[in-house]
Amino acid sequence: MIGSVGRILLLVWALPFLAAACERTDPQLRPDALLRDSLGLGDGERVHRIQLGSVDNRARIEPVRVTVRPGDWVEFVTQNRRVHAVTFLLDDAPPAGAELLRRSGQDRSPPLVELEARFIVSFADAPEGSYPFVVIGNGQDGRGTIVVADGGG
């Protein structure tokens, strides 16, 4: 039989595990209805959004750096009707990650020309490391980075 002190110690010891089990996905990272319907994503999936636009004939990327966990998704969304094309710089990515993007056809987007056009990339099975990308089509190119880290974002 565990006494009161033993129960308190057990509870203190178990709190970090209980908190981790109760961790919820940040509401801002939940997939919207379109992603749930078209890709079958659930509320527990994490989708990071990068907005693509242009200012003064330069590509605008917000945020320019995103840290994700292996298994997360990244969604590039256009904020205007100008041409945007995302290309990962595979020579600067982890070799296994570059091969994963290339093999899955996620290494570059088609031209995104409509307002709120989307390019979605899955980082399932992606090794940790930096995945730099460039956005072209608005005069001066824009650059950004997605960092895959086990404890990421």
Phi and psi in degrees as a GROMACS rama.xvg file:
@    title "Ramachandran Plot"
@    xaxis  label "Phi"
@    yaxis  label "Psi"
@TYPE xy
-91.9814  130.909  ILE-2
-78.9844  178.449  GLY-3
-61.3209  -39.7628  SER-4
-65.5552  -40.8248  VAL-5
-62.9049  -40.3378  GLY-6
-64.8354  -40.0807  ARG-7
-65.1866  -45.3161  ILE-8
-62.4893  -40.4957  LEU-9
-62.8761  -42.6063  LEU-10
-64.4649  -44.2659  LEU-11
-61.9405  -40.9249  VAL-12
-66.4992  -37.3714  TRP-13
-82.3349  -18.7401  ALA-14
-54.0528  -48.1272  LEU-15
-59.7372  -36.6207  PRO-16
-69.6655  -40.2645  PHE-17
-65.8631  -41.1238  LEU-18
-62.9008  -42.2513  ALA-19
-64.6707  -38.5598  ALA-20
-67.6865  -28.9546  ALA-21
-91.6681  0.385289  CYS-22
-57.5357  129.617  GLU-23
-108.829  151.712  ARG-24
-67.4108  135.577  THR-25
-52.9754  127.803  ASP-26
-55.1654  -29.9403  PRO-27
-71.1866  -17.4308  GLN-28
-97.7662  -1.89844  LEU-29
-70.0395  144.054  ARG-30
-68.357  144.963  PRO-31
-79.9903  178.195  ASP-32
-58.8779  -39.5477  ALA-33
-62.2843  -44.0592  LEU-34
-70.0337  -36.1151  LEU-35
-63.3834  -43.8727  ARG-36
-73.0788  -45.8212  ASP-37
-80.9435  -33.5274  SER-38
-109.659  -6.22219  LEU-39
71.9997  26.6044  GLY-40
-75.9835  144.798  LEU-41
-101.647  170.839  GLY-42
-62.6564  -21.1519  ASP-43
-80.0245  -11.2498  GLY-44
-75.9415  151.746  GLU-45
-113.857  124.18  ARG-46
-122.357  115.631  VAL-47
-92.1494  135.207  HIS-48
-108.613  132.234  ARG-49
-118.005  123.434  ILE-50
-92.5489  134.675  GLN-51
-113.616  129.488  LEU-52
-149.597  -160.322  GLY-53
-151.554  146.278  SER-54
-140.495  128.075  VAL-55
49.6212  46.9308  ASP-56
62.5565  29.2578  ASN-57
-128.9  144.171  ARG-58
-67.1223  137.921  ALA-59
-117.074  127.269  ARG-60
-123.784  126.429  ILE-61
-137.508  121.461  GLU-62
-78.6761  160.991  PRO-63
-82.9831  -15.9775  VAL-64
-136.483  128.47  ARG-65
-129.677  133.592  VAL-66
-106.999  126.008  THR-67
-125.099  165.041  VAL-68
-96.3933  154.16  ARG-69
-55.5339  134.519  PRO-70
98.8522  -15.3515  GLY-71
-73.8593  167.598  ASP-72
-116.267  152.188  TRP-73
-125.668  131.256  VAL-74
-118.047  119.1  GLU-75
-91.7328  127.59  PHE-76
-128.252  128.192  VAL-77
-79.2822  143.91  THR-78
-108.159  3.15455  GLN-79
-152.721  -176.904  ASN-80
-98.7172  14.8639  ARG-81
-81.5002  162.659  ARG-82
-73.5316  132.578  VAL-83
-132.872  135.646  HIS-84
-137.428  126.829  ALA-85
-100.101  131.154  VAL-86
-134.339  126.469  THR-87
-77.8973  139.84  PHE-88
-87.425  86.6532  LEU-89
-63.5764  -29.5357  LEU-90
-66.7974  -20.2621  ASP-91
-103.814  1.90745  ASP-92
-96.6589  163.54  ALA-93
-57.0989  136.203  PRO-94
-52.2904  -44.6943  PRO-95
-67.8632  -34.2955  ALA-96
-69.363  -40.1879  GLY-97
-61.581  -43.3828  ALA-98
-64.6177  -39.8942  GLU-99
-60.9729  -46.7945  LEU-100
-63.5177  -43.153  LEU-101
-64.377  -49.8622  ARG-102
-62.5456  -34.4734  ARG-103
-89.2174  -0.509542  SER-104
72.9754  21.1273  GLY-105
-102.812  9.47859  GLN-106
-75.6232  -17.0587  ASP-107
-155.466  148.152  ARG-108
-90.0224  160.547  SER-109
-72.8664  169.331  PRO-110
-60.6083  128.04  PRO-111
-101.374  110.424  LEU-112
-119.268  -14.6399  VAL-113
-93.2525  154.437  GLU-114
-61.7811  130.008  LEU-115
65.2317  26.6218  GLU-116
-66.2156  149.679  ALA-117
-127.245  145.388  ARG-118
-129.847  119.336  PHE-119
-113.984  131.944  ILE-120
-122.412  131.247  VAL-121
-94.9735  131.832  SER-122
-105.533  26.6286  PHE-123
-64.6482  132.913  ALA-124
65.636  12.3609  ASP-125
-78.7133  132.915  ALA-126
-71.2239  156.227  PRO-127
-63.4298  150.218  GLU-128
143.943  -177.143  GLY-129
-96.6643  136.208  SER-130
-121.906  86.3294  TYR-131
-72.4013  149.693  PRO-132
-141.013  161.348  PHE-133
-126.215  144.024  VAL-134
-115.321  121.282  VAL-135
-115.941  163.965  ILE-136
117.164  -1.71641  GLY-137
-126.896  41.2995  ASN-138
84.1028  -112.576  GLY-139
-73.3044  127.731  GLN-140
-64.2971  156.268  ASP-141
-115.003  151.349  GLY-142
-127.612  146.948  ARG-143
-149.984  176.981  GLY-144
-143.598  137.202  THR-145
-109.347  126.579  ILE-146
-108.709  122.699  VAL-147
-96.0371  119.88  VAL-148
-140.759  138.73  ALA-149
-53.7108  -38.4831  ASP-150
-100.138  20.1545  GLY-151
-68.3579  161.692  GLY-152
